Amino acid sequence: MLILTTPNIEGKRIVQYLGLVSGEAILGANIFRDFFAGIRDIVGGRSAAYEKELRSAKEIALEDMSEQARALGANAIVAVDLDYETIGIGKGGNMLMVSASGTAVIYQD
């Protein structure tokens, strides 16, 4: 599945727009606590463990979106947007949601 942030595919012709597709992934409430417990992992202001979890959540959201597009018969998704949001769940902490959305299309060479 071709996944692009641009609204078109350079050198290709979009022949059908199939509609909006999206995917989401939510990191659990304990993830922030776990990251802060592993603060020793931070080098130069970056946490490898946190970045790994974010990448994993992004991949899950993109795969979920791709599955929806395949079910519609698409061979590409254009105009993809990724969003990262924190969701407060009271005294228990926060959850992080990664969402991906785009337009499922069929393109030809």
N, C-alpha and C positions, 0 to 999 in steps of 0.2 A: 504494500500500500504506500503510495507516494503521499507524503504529508508535508505541506508547505504553509508558510505564514503569509505568502503573497496571494493576491486574489486571482492570479492567472498562472499558467504554466508556460514559461518561455519556450517558444518553438513548437508548442502543441496547441491543439484546438479543443476547447471544452465543448462537448456536444450535448451534454445534458446535466442539469443541476437537479440533484435528488433531495436536497433539503439539509437542514441543520442536524448535526450529530454532536454528541458530547460524551465526556467521560469524567469520572471523579475518583479521587482516592483520598482517604482520610487517615491521618496518622493519629494514633491513640493518645489519650490524655496523659499517659505517663512518659511520653516521649521527651517532653521538655525537662522533666525531672531527671530522666535517664541521661540526657545530654549534659545537664549541669553537674550530675554526679561524675561524668567523664570529662570534666573541664580540663584535665591534664592533656587531653587529646588536642587542645587548641594550640596551634602554632601560627604565629604571625596574625592573630586575630581571626583565624578560620578554624572551624571544627570539621575534621574529615568525616567523623561519624554523622554529624548533622547533615553535611552535604550529601553523603551517601544515601541517607534516608529520603532527602528531598528528591534526589535523582530517581530513586526507586518509586516514589509516589508519582512523579511525573511520567515515568514509563508505564505505570499501571493505568493512569488516566488516558494516556495516548493509546494504549492497547484497547481499552474499553471503547474509546471513540472509534478506533479502527474496526472493531468487531461490528459496531452499529453500521458503519459505512459499507462493510462487506455484505451485511445482510440486505442492504438496499441495492446491491449490485454495483457499487462504486469501485473505481480503480484508483481514486485519489481523493484527498481532502485538502481544500484550499482555504485561505483566510483563517488559519488556525490561530487561536488566542489561548494563552496559558495564564491562569490566575492562581494566586496563592492567597489564602485567607485564614485567619485564626478565628476559631469559634470558641467563645467562652462557655464553660459548662459548670459555672459556679465555683465553689471552693475546691473542687477536685482538680482544677487546672484548665488548660486549653487544649484544643485539638487543632491540627493544621489540615486544611483541605486544599488539595490541588485539583483544579478543574481545567479541562481542555475542551474547546468547542471550535467547530469549523463547518464548512459546507462540503457535503459529499457530492462528488461529480464523476462523470465519465468523460475521459479525454481520449483523443485519437492522435496518432503521429501525424 
